[in-house]
């Protein structure tokens, strides 16, 4: 068994000094030593660190460098799995883009993070790392995976496609509609509804059909002014559509709805249609829906059912 550790900084690569959390070069190796002392290491491994930043400072150029590093490792044929130590703030973006830029049947690529610096007793770094290593050792998983321990002490195994952003003032991670691959509970793996790949393959296909533009990693180095991202709130005034906009990503309220009676909203959606700019609405459920959703067709709104808004944004970033 041979594993590649890729360290990128983030909280999992940080230490608290004088009340300030900052990245420290030796923390990743302290993390491995801590793992060794608790669980032992019965596998070989290599380490790489293509960059070291706090993840809130990430941009497309860093993610492209990470993607290149991952794809080179896969192409080498040397590794049974890859573990990427990454900050939580932008983990969803990196994980979704890596998922889109690597084969679904690749060796497992596990994103491991921590709610607190690894030396903090409240940190979940070791539990997340242990879950990643167990997933790789099992030989039953492929593609991009995010193991993360919540406050209930269970480690949830997420696919980036369904993973939701952490809420403000909360350091837990959840998948929409509990679409987990599985859960480690007291060390035992319990299969989730997304353990079988069929629905995931279907939803990835839906994601890739949102645009006819091919996926291009070089698009990551550009500013993404071609995406207008909107979140709803009562009484909102829709913005003018900036020149150069190619896609509009519109989130919904939790019930999969938006205001469809507002004249301002109607004018906005009709303007987008006239300019041939697709409007993608996320947060929408399959099945029964509210009366307000009947207007989606007449407003030329394209609904994206049960895929995370971040996953949609990342696909639009890439082409």
N, C-alpha and C positions, 0 to 999 in steps of 0.2 A: 504494500500500500504506500503510495507516494502522493503527498498533498502539497500544493503550492499555496502559501500564505501571501496575500497582497495587502500591504498596509498603506492606508491613504490618509491617516490622521483621524480627525473627529474626536468625539468624547472618549471613544474606546482607545484612542492613542494619546490621551491627555492626562494631566495631573493638576490638582488644585494647589496653588501656591499663593498665599496672601489674599485669599478670596477670589482669585482669578483662575479660570480654567483655560489652559493653553496646551498645545501639542508639545510633546517631549519625545525626542528621537529614540530613547531607550525603552519607552513604555511597551511597544509591541513585543519586545523580547522578554520583558518582565511578565507580560501576559502569557506567553508560551511557557515560561518557567513556572508560573503559578499553576497553569494547567497540568504541567508535568508532576508537580508536587501533590496535586489532588487526585488526578486520574491516571497518571503515568502516560508515557508515550511509547506505543508499540508500532509506529509507522515512521517512515522517512519523510522528510519535508525540505522544501526550499522556501526562501523568503525573497520578496521583492518589495520595493517602495518607490513607485513611479513618481509620487508627489506626497507631500505632507501638509495638509491644510485643515482648518475647521470647515466642516462641510457646508456651512452657510455661505462660504466664499467660493463654492464650486460654480463652474459655468461649463458651457459645451466643450471647451478645449480640454478641460480636465477629464470630462467624461469620455471624450474621444481617446485620450491617452490611456485611460483605464480599459476601454474596449479593445484598443490595439494590443495592450498587454495581455488581456484575457485570451483573445483570439490567437496570439502567438503561442501562448501556453497550450491551448487546445491542439493547435497544429503540430506542436512538438511531439505529441503522443506520450509524453513522459509522466503524465499525472492522472490519478484516479479521481481527483476532485480539486476544486479551487475554493479557497475561503478568502473573501474580501472583507477586511476590517474597515468599516465605513461609519461616518457620523450619521446620526438619526435625522437631522434636519432635511437633508436632500437625498436620503437613502432611496426613497420611492422613485425619484427621477433616475438615478443611476441604475437601480435594479431593473426598471422597466426598459431603459435603453439597452442595457446589456442583454436583456431577454430578447429584444427585437433584433439585435446585431449578432446573435449566436444561434446555432441550431437548437431546436427544441429537444432533440435527442442527444445533446452534447453531454459530456461528463457534468456532474452536479457542480453548480456555481453558487455557493452559499454566501449571502451577505450577512455579516455578523456585526452587531453594534452593541452599544451599552447606554443605559439611561444615565449613568454616572461614571466618572473616571474609574478605571478598573481597581484602583487601590481603595476606593470608597466602599465600606461594608454594604451599602445599598445597591451596588452595581450588579447588573445581571449579565455581565460580559462572559463569565465562565460558563454559566448555564447555556447561554446562546451558542458559545463556541463548542461546548460538549455536544449539543444537539446537532450542530453542523457536522462534526466529525462522525457521529453515529450515523447520520444520513448517508455520508459518503461511504463509510465502511459497509453499510448494508447492501450496497450495490443495486438498490431498488429504485433509485431516483435519478432524474436527469434534468437538465435545464437549470434555470435560475430560481433559487429558493431563498426565502427569508425566515429563519427561525428566530423567535423572539419570546422571552418570558414576560408575562404580565404579572399583575399584583397577586393573582391567585396561585402563583408559583408553578403554573403550567406553561410549557414552551409550545407556542403555536407555530405551525409550519405553514407559511403563506406563499402563494404565488403572487408576483408583483402585479399581475393583471387585475387582481381583486383587492389589493392592499390599499387601505384608506390612510389619508394623512392623519398624523397624531393631532388631537385637539389641543388648543392652548391650555396650559396649566395641567397637562396630562401627559405622562410618559409611557402610556400603553399603546400597543398597535393592534388593530382589528382588520379583518377582511369583511367586505360587504356581504351581508346575509349569511355570515358565518361560513363562508366558502373557504375552509381550511383544507390543506392536504392531510392534516392530522395534528395530533397533540401528543407531546410527551408529558405524561402525568405520573409522577413518582418513578420516572425512568422507563415506564412502559409506553410503547407507541400505540396510539389509538387512531385508526383510520378516520379521516374526515370525508365529507361529501366530494371533495375535489381530489381524492387519491387517484381515482381512475382518470385517464387523460382525455376522454372523449369530449366532455363539455369544454375543457380548456382549449383543445384543438379547434373546436367550433368557434369559440369566442376570439381566439387569436386570429382566425380567418376573418371574422367580422371586423376586427380592429384594422387589419391590413387592407380591407376593401373600402375603408372610409375615404381613401384618396387613391387615385391612379398613379400618383407620383411614386417612383421607386424609392425604397429606403436607401439613404445615403448618409454615411457617418460624417462626411465632410460638411454636411449641413449644420452639424453641431457647432462649428467654429463661427457661424454667422450669428448676428443678433436676430432674435425671433419676433421681429415686428410684424411678420406676416400672420401671426396668430393674435386675434383679439379675444381675450379671456374675460368672461363676465360672470359675476355671481349676483343672484337676485336679492332684493330687499324691498319692503313695502315703500311705495311712492318713488321708486328710483326713476331717474331720468336717463334714458339710454344715450350713449355717447354718439358723436359723429363717427362714421367708419373711416379710419385713417387710410390714406393712400398707401397702397402696397399690401393691404390686408388680403390674404388668400383663404383664411379659415376663421370662423367664429366658433369658439368653444364656450357654451353657455351651461353653467351648472343650474340645477333645479333646487327647490325646497326638498325637504326630506321625503315628501310623499311623491316625488317625481313630477311636481307641478311648477308652473310659473304663471304670472299674471298674463292672461291672454285677452283681456278686455280693454286694457289700457290703449288709448289711441297712440300714445308715444311708442309703446311696444310694437303695435301693428305697423306703424310707419317704419320703424327700424327693420323689422323682418322683411317687409316688402322692398325696402331699399337694398338690403343684402341680396334678395332674390334677383332684383333687376341688375345688380352688379355681378351676378353669377358667383356670389360668395356663399358657400355652404355654411349653414348654421347647425352645429352638432349639439344636441341637448343631452347631458349626462344626468345620472341619478334616477333614471326612469326604470320602473319595474315592468316585467312581463305580466300578462293577465289583466284583471279588472283595474280600471283607472278612473280618476275623477272626471267630472263633466268638462272641466276647463281644458282637458287634454284633447277634446274633440277638435279644437281649433288648430292643432299642430300641423295638420296636412295643409289647410288653407293658408297658413303662415309660412309654409315651406320649411318647417323645422324637421331635421333628421334626428330621430331619437336613437340613442346608443344605450341599449338595455344591459344593465347589470355588469358593467365594466367600469373600473374606477376612473374618475376624471383625470387623474395623473397619467394613467396609461394612455388615454386618448390624447392628452397634450403631448406626451412623448412621441407618439406615432406621428403627429402633425409636425413636430420639430424636425423629424427625419426626412421630410419630403413634402 
